[in-house]
Amino acid sequence: ARKHYHGQTGLFLVAIDANALGDALRWERSRNDELFPHLYGELDLGAVVEILDLRARSDGGHDVPELKP
């Protein structure tokens, strides 16, 4: 959010059940060698478990809500 959406409002964080995506979800290494999820195919809306408001602060950052495990 900080890198791509700094200062933007009206954003949402969508929590997904990764297991429900099956083989379409692949964890690949990013430039800094951390694992990053990539979805190959359409997002099955049945895999959405929660939609949370990503509130913008006055400094342009966002308050990221805590996700349920």
Secondary structure as UniProt FT lines:
FT   HELIX           2..5
FT   TURN            6..7
FT   STRAND          11..16
FT   HELIX           18..24
FT   STRAND          25..29
FT   TURN            31..32
FT   STRAND          35..39
FT   HELIX           45..47
FT   STRAND          48..56
FT   TURN            58..59
FT   STRAND          62..63
//
